[in-house]
Amino acid sequence: QKEVEQDPGPLSVPEGAIVSLNCTYSNSAFQYFMWYRQYSRKGPELLMYTYSSGNKEDGRFTAQVDKSSKYISLFIRDSQPSDSATYLCAMSYGNNRLAFGKGNQVVVIP
Amino acid sequence: DSGVTQTPKHLITATGQRVTLRCSPRSGDLSVYWYQQSLDQGLQFLIQYYNGEERAKGNILERFSAQQFPDLHSELNLSSLELGDSALYFCASSVYGGGATDTQYFGPGTRLTVL
């Protein structure tokens, strides 16, 4: 079993819809949870990070962590074509060694 | 632009060969990380250096090695290449090398194709 599971299926949504992405993890030692965005032919860039259970909002993006269920989510409200990218969840023990999910390719259709 | 540079952008080589990938971290960053991204395995941590010293090792094969030089640039050496080594190789850098707020900034990657 991989440490971080992210169903790598693509996701196509119409502009303005809510995008919902999630990951599960098996290692309860993970302390920090991140979402990275990766545009085609680019390196990943940090979108959001959190270290506690609950919600964290940043503009149209909300990251949610449920440590008891070992489950994290990312919601994108009012999705835009510029949000089309691959979204990767990542987790860390705190030593900066990141464990990534496989990523979800999101396409927002105008 | 993250400020992390990687060369070359693309590399095509044959099985059994040896290649070197180069990474220059952001100005002021002391830590460099190497990751491999493939369709099968996703993005996997290979190795981390901090200020010239190896800090952490991940799923790095024995055929692979890395080092960080006094000017803080890093090189990843891949030898006895196999078809399965074809992947995107990313370098990332951060200021400290530890801690949740120590953001890793990724370079644009080197695409390696082994024929």
Chai-1 contact restraints between the chains, C-beta under 6 A:
chainA,res_idxA,chainB,res_idxB,connection_type,confidence,min_distance_angstrom,max_distance_angstrom,comment,restraint_id
A,Y32,B,A100,contact,1.0,0.0,6.0,A-B,restraint_1
A,G43,B,F90,contact,1.0,0.0,6.0,A-B,restraint_2
A,G43,B,F106,contact,1.0,0.0,6.0,A-B,restraint_3
A,G43,B,G107,contact,1.0,0.0,6.0,A-B,restraint_4
A,G43,B,P108,contact,1.0,0.0,6.0,A-B,restraint_5
A,G43,B,G109,contact,1.0,0.0,6.0,A-B,restraint_6
A,P44,B,F106,contact,1.0,0.0,6.0,A-B,restraint_7
A,L46,B,T103,contact,1.0,0.0,6.0,A-B,restraint_8
A,Y51,B,A100,contact,1.0,0.0,6.0,A-B,restraint_9
A,N95,B,G98,contact,1.0,0.0,6.0,A-B,restraint_10
A,N96,B,G97,contact,1.0,0.0,6.0,A-B,restraint_11
A,N96,B,G98,contact,1.0,0.0,6.0,A-B,restraint_12
A,N96,B,D102,contact,1.0,0.0,6.0,A-B,restraint_13
A,R97,B,F45,contact,1.0,0.0,6.0,A-B,restraint_14
A,R97,B,A56,contact,1.0,0.0,6.0,A-B,restraint_15
A,F100,B,G42,contact,1.0,0.0,6.0,A-B,restraint_16
A,F100,B,L43,contact,1.0,0.0,6.0,A-B,restraint_17
A,K102,B,G42,contact,1.0,0.0,6.0,A-B,restraint_18
